[in-house]
């Protein structure tokens, strides 16, 4: 008889994160509709469905939804300058 065990918490969290990521589109910067507009549109999904996530997980989820150009601008703004 096969025994099916419950998924490990890490794999469950990864599954939930991946599922939630599919619920809203990638963010592409548009001067007329900035990040605030995009976030406000999907805030309910992020806050309610992601309520079990701590802030670092939620931040990684949001950063993963940035398009390549926006991600580059974001990282060049927050990371220390290379000398």
Protein Blocks (a to p, Z undefined) as FASTA:
>chain_A
ZZdddddfklmmmmmmmmmmmmpccddddfklcfklmmmmmmmmmmmmmmmpcfklmmmm
mmmmpcfklmmmmmmmmpccdZZ
